[in-house]
Amino acid sequence: MHFPGCGREAGGAPRSGRFANALGLRAQTGDWRLGTGTVLKVENLTKIYDGGVLALDDVSFEVEDGEFLAVIGLSGSGKSTLLRCINRLIEPTEGRITWHGVDVTAANQEELRRIRRRIGMVFQHFNLVHRSKVITNVLAGRLGYVNPALSLINRFPPSDVRMAKEKLARVGLAEKAKARADELSGGQQQRVGIARALMQNPEMILADEPVASLDPVLAHGIMKYLEDINASDNITVLCSLHFLDLVHRYADRVIALNEGKLVFQGPPSAIDDDMFKDIYGQEAERVG
C-alpha cells in the first residue's frame, strides 16, 4: 500500500502553534517527511487478545509535536486498542512505542506513572464517577501528582482546586462544579472529561471516539474544544473518529486501520473514493 505524504497540503486551513510553523517550512522546502519534531513513534505494534484475536497487526507511524492526528476505520478495526496501547492501558503483544525518546513499552510502573501524567485521555463513554460532584471528577486528573493516601479521601491542594475551576470555566461549565456528574447531559459530561484531561498539564491527549455517543451538533462542539486545545496550547491530539466530515474539518493528518492493519496515512484530502473503499470496504458509502 502506498502512503501519501504526511501533513496538511499547502492551501489548507491554517493551523496555529509550532506544528503550523513546521508545515509552512515543509511547504517551502517540499519536504513532507516527519522530522525532528517527532514526539511519538510507534514501531511494528501488534496486539493479540486472548483467544487469538488479532487487533493490531504490525502498525508503525510517527506523530509530530502539536499535530492533530485522526485515527479512522470501521468499528473493530483496532482504533481504541491502538490508543490504549500508547499509554499502556492495554499491554501490546509485540512492537515498540517511544514517547520523547522514552520506551513506553519497557517502562516500569513508576516510569509509566510519570509518562501517563503527560498523556491525557478522553473516553467515548466519559468514564466519570456519576455520583460524585463534577469538580471531584475533574480533580481526578491530578491523581498522578498528589499523595495517593490523600487522593483516596479526595484531599487536594487548594492550587489544584483552583485549577479545576479554571478548567471547568474553559469548557463552559464553571456553574456546574458542585453538580453531580449524572445530572449533566452527554455533551456536558464529555466536556468534564476534557477538563479532567487538562488537569494533567498534558503534552498529548488521546481522544478515544470522543463524539461517538453525541449528536452532530454536540459533536462539533466537543471537537472545537479539542481543536482549541491543540492550537492554543500546542497539545498534540490523537483522536479516533468515524465521520470523514469531522476528519476533514479538524485533522492535520489521518491514519486508517482496517482489520488491525495500517492501510493509509496522509492528509485528509488524499482519501479519494478508491482509498475510501480500501479503508471501509467495497460496499461502504460515504455519509459524511
C-alpha positions as CSV (number, residue, x, y, z in Angstrom):
1,M,0.0,0.0,0.0
2,H,1.4,3.4,-1.0
3,F,1.3,6.1,1.8
4,P,0.8,9.6,0.5
5,G,3.0,12.3,2.0
6,C,2.3,13.4,5.5
7,G,0.9,16.8,6.7
8,R,-1.8,19.2,5.5
9,E,-1.2,20.3,1.9
10,A,-0.4,23.9,1.1
11,G,-3.6,26.0,0.8
12,G,-5.4,24.0,3.5
13,A,-6.9,25.6,6.6
14,P,-4.3,27.4,8.6
15,R,-3.1,25.9,11.9
16,S,-1.6,27.6,15.0
17,G,1.5,26.8,17.0
18,R,4.7,25.1,16.2
19,F,3.1,22.4,14.1
20,A,1.8,25.1,11.7
21,N,5.2,26.6,11.5
22,A,6.7,23.2,10.7
23,L,4.0,22.8,8.0
24,G,5.0,26.1,6.5
25,L,8.6,25.1,6.4
26,R,7.8,21.8,4.7
27,A,5.6,23.5,2.2
28,Q,8.5,25.8,1.2
29,T,11.1,23.0,1.0
30,G,8.9,20.4,-0.4
31,D,9.8,18.0,2.4
32,W,6.7,16.4,3.9
33,R,8.5,13.8,5.9
34,L,8.3,13.7,9.7
35,G,11.3,15.4,11.2
36,T,12.9,16.5,14.4
37,G,9.6,17.4,15.9
38,T,8.6,13.8,16.3
39,V,7.3,13.1,19.8
40,L,5.7,9.7,19.4
41,K,6.9,6.8,17.5
42,V,5.0,3.5,17.1
43,E,7.0,0.6,15.6
44,N,5.6,-2.7,14.5
45,L,2.9,-2.6,17.1
46,T,0.9,-5.9,17.4
47,K,-1.8,-6.8,19.8
48,I,-3.3,-10.3,20.1
49,Y,-6.1,-10.7,22.6
50,D,-6.9,-14.0,24.4
51,G,-8.5,-16.4,22.0
52,G,-6.1,-15.4,19.2
53,V,-8.0,-12.2,18.1
54,L,-5.5,-10.1,16.2
55,A,-6.5,-6.4,17.0
56,L,-3.3,-4.7,15.7
57,D,-1.0,-6.1,13.0
58,D,2.5,-4.7,12.7
59,V,1.4,-1.0,12.9
60,S,4.0,1.7,12.5
61,F,3.7,5.5,12.3
62,E,5.1,8.7,13.9
63,V,3.4,11.8,15.4
64,E,4.8,15.3,15.5
65,D,4.7,17.8,18.3
66,G,1.5,19.9,18.0
67,E,-0.2,17.7,15.4
68,F,-3.9,16.9,15.3
69,L,-3.9,13.3,14.1
70,A,-7.2,11.5,13.3
71,V,-7.4,7.7,13.5
72,I,-10.2,6.2,11.4
73,G,-11.6,2.8,10.5
74,L,-14.6,0.6,11.0
75,S,-15.7,-0.5,14.4
76,G,-13.4,-3.3,15.4
77,S,-10.6,-2.1,13.2
78,G,-8.3,-1.5,16.2
79,K,-8.6,2.2,16.8
80,S,-9.4,2.0,20.5
81,T,-6.8,-0.7,21.0
82,L,-4.2,1.5,19.4
83,L,-4.8,4.5,21.6
84,R,-4.9,2.4,24.7
85,C,-1.6,0.7,23.9
86,I,0.1,4.1,23.6
87,N,-0.3,4.7,27.3
88,R,-0.4,1.0,28.1
89,L,-4.0,0.8,29.4
90,I,-3.7,-2.2,27.2
91,E,-0.4,-4.1,27.0
92,P,1.0,-4.6,23.5
93,T,1.9,-8.1,22.4
94,E,4.8,-7.0,20.2
95,G,6.4,-3.8,19.0
96,R,7.8,-0.6,20.5
97,I,6.3,2.7,21.5
98,T,8.6,5.7,22.2
99,W,7.4,9.0,23.7
100,H,10.0,11.8,23.6
101,G,12.6,9.0,23.1
102,V,11.5,7.0,26.2
103,D,10.5,3.4,25.6
104,V,6.9,3.3,26.9
105,T,6.7,-0.5,26.3
106,A,9.7,-1.2,28.5
107,A,8.8,1.3,31.3
108,N,8.3,0.0,34.8
109,Q,5.3,1.1,36.9
110,E,7.0,4.2,38.3
111,E,8.2,5.3,34.9
112,L,4.8,4.6,33.4
113,R,3.2,6.7,36.0
114,R,5.4,9.7,35.1
115,I,4.6,9.1,31.4
116,R,0.9,8.9,31.9
117,R,1.0,12.3,33.8
118,R,1.6,14.0,30.5
119,I,-0.7,12.0,28.3
120,G,-4.4,12.9,28.9
121,M,-7.2,10.5,27.9
122,V,-10.7,11.4,26.8
123,F,-13.1,8.4,26.6
124,Q,-16.1,7.7,24.4
125,H,-18.4,6.9,27.4
126,F,-16.9,9.7,29.6
127,N,-15.6,7.4,32.4
128,L,-17.0,9.7,35.2
129,V,-17.9,8.8,38.7
130,H,-21.6,9.6,38.3
131,R,-22.5,10.0,41.9
132,S,-19.6,12.4,42.6
133,K,-19.5,16.1,42.0
134,V,-18.3,17.5,38.7
135,I,-15.3,19.2,40.4
136,T,-14.3,15.9,42.1
137,N,-14.3,14.2,38.7
138,V,-12.1,17.0,37.3
139,L,-9.7,16.7,40.2
140,A,-9.1,13.1,39.3
141,G,-6.9,14.4,36.6
142,R,-4.4,15.3,39.3
143,L,-4.1,11.8,40.8
144,G,-0.7,11.3,39.2
145,Y,0.7,14.3,41.1
146,V,-0.7,14.0,44.6
147,N,-0.1,11.8,47.6
148,P,-2.1,8.6,46.9
149,A,-3.3,8.4,50.5
150,L,-4.8,11.9,50.3
151,S,-6.3,11.2,46.9
152,L,-8.3,8.3,48.4
153,I,-10.2,10.8,50.6
154,N,-10.5,13.4,47.9
155,R,-8.0,15.8,49.6
156,F,-6.3,18.0,47.0
157,P,-4.2,21.2,47.5
158,P,-6.0,24.5,47.1
159,S,-4.0,25.2,44.0
160,D,-5.4,22.0,42.3
161,V,-9.0,23.1,43.3
162,R,-8.4,26.5,41.7
163,M,-7.0,24.8,38.6
164,A,-10.1,22.5,38.4
165,K,-12.4,25.6,38.5
166,E,-10.3,27.2,35.7
167,K,-10.5,24.1,33.5
168,L,-14.3,23.9,34.1
169,A,-14.6,27.5,33.1
170,R,-12.6,26.9,29.9
171,V,-15.1,24.3,28.8
172,G,-18.1,26.4,29.8
173,L,-19.1,24.5,32.9
174,A,-18.0,26.8,35.7
175,E,-21.5,26.8,37.2
176,K,-21.7,23.0,37.2
177,A,-18.8,22.4,39.6
178,K,-20.9,21.3,42.5
179,A,-23.5,19.3,40.4
180,R,-23.4,15.5,40.3
181,A,-21.9,14.2,37.2
182,D,-25.0,12.2,36.3
183,E,-27.1,15.4,36.3
184,L,-25.3,16.6,33.2
185,S,-26.1,15.9,29.5
186,G,-23.8,13.8,27.4
187,G,-22.1,16.7,25.8
188,Q,-21.5,18.3,29.2
189,Q,-20.1,15.1,30.6
190,Q,-17.7,14.9,27.8
191,R,-16.6,18.5,28.5
192,V,-15.9,17.4,32.1
193,G,-13.8,14.6,30.6
194,I,-11.8,17.2,28.6
195,A,-11.3,19.3,31.7
196,R,-10.1,16.3,33.7
197,A,-7.6,15.6,30.9
198,L,-6.4,19.2,31.0
199,M,-5.7,18.9,34.8
200,Q,-2.7,16.7,33.9
201,N,-1.0,19.6,32.1
202,P,-0.7,17.1,29.2
203,E,1.6,17.3,26.3
204,M,-0.6,14.9,24.3
205,I,-4.3,14.0,24.5
206,L,-5.6,10.6,23.3
207,A,-9.3,11.0,22.5
208,D,-11.0,7.6,22.0
209,E,-14.2,8.1,19.9
210,P,-15.0,11.3,22.0
211,V,-18.1,12.2,19.9
212,A,-19.4,8.7,19.0
213,S,-22.2,9.0,21.7
214,L,-23.2,12.5,20.8
215,D,-25.5,14.1,18.1
216,P,-23.8,16.1,15.3
217,V,-24.3,19.5,16.8
218,L,-22.8,18.4,20.1
219,A,-20.0,16.5,18.3
220,H,-18.8,19.7,16.6
221,G,-18.9,21.5,20.0
222,I,-16.6,18.9,21.5
223,M,-14.3,18.8,18.5
224,K,-13.9,22.6,18.7
225,Y,-12.7,22.3,22.3
226,L,-10.1,19.8,21.2
227,E,-9.2,22.0,18.2
228,D,-8.7,25.0,20.5
229,I,-6.6,22.9,23.0
230,N,-4.4,21.7,20.1
231,A,-4.0,25.2,18.5
232,S,-3.8,27.4,21.6
233,D,-1.9,25.1,24.0
234,N,0.1,23.3,21.3
235,I,-1.1,20.0,22.8
236,T,-0.7,17.1,20.4
237,V,-4.0,15.3,19.8
238,L,-4.7,11.8,18.6
239,C,-8.4,11.4,18.0
240,S,-10.3,8.3,16.7
241,L,-13.3,9.3,14.6
242,H,-16.0,7.7,12.5
243,F,-17.2,10.5,10.2
244,L,-15.0,12.0,7.5
245,D,-16.5,15.4,7.7
246,L,-15.1,15.7,11.2
247,V,-11.7,14.4,9.9
248,H,-11.6,17.0,7.1
249,R,-12.7,19.8,9.4
250,Y,-10.3,19.2,12.3
251,A,-7.4,16.9,11.5
252,D,-4.0,17.8,10.1
253,R,-3.3,14.2,9.1
254,V,-5.0,10.8,9.2
255,I,-4.0,7.2,9.8
256,A,-6.5,4.5,8.9
257,L,-6.8,0.9,10.2
258,N,-8.6,-2.0,8.5
259,E,-8.7,-5.3,10.5
260,G,-5.7,-4.1,12.6
261,K,-3.5,-3.2,9.6
262,L,-2.4,0.4,8.8
263,V,-3.8,0.9,5.3
264,F,-3.3,4.7,4.9
265,Q,-1.5,7.7,6.4
266,G,-1.6,11.2,4.9
267,P,-3.7,14.3,4.6
268,P,-7.5,14.0,4.7
269,S,-7.7,15.4,1.2
270,A,-5.9,12.2,-0.1
271,I,-8.8,10.0,0.9
272,D,-10.4,9.6,-2.6
273,D,-13.1,7.2,-3.5
274,D,-10.7,4.3,-4.1
275,M,-8.9,4.9,-0.8
276,F,-12.2,5.2,1.0
277,K,-13.1,1.7,-0.2
278,D,-9.7,0.3,0.9
279,I,-10.4,1.7,4.4
280,Y,-14.1,1.0,4.8
281,G,-14.8,-1.9,2.4
282,Q,-16.1,-2.2,-1.2
283,E,-19.7,-1.9,-0.1
284,A,-19.3,1.2,2.0
285,E,-20.8,4.5,1.0
286,R,-19.9,8.0,2.2
287,V,-22.1,9.5,4.8
288,G,-20.0,12.5,5.8
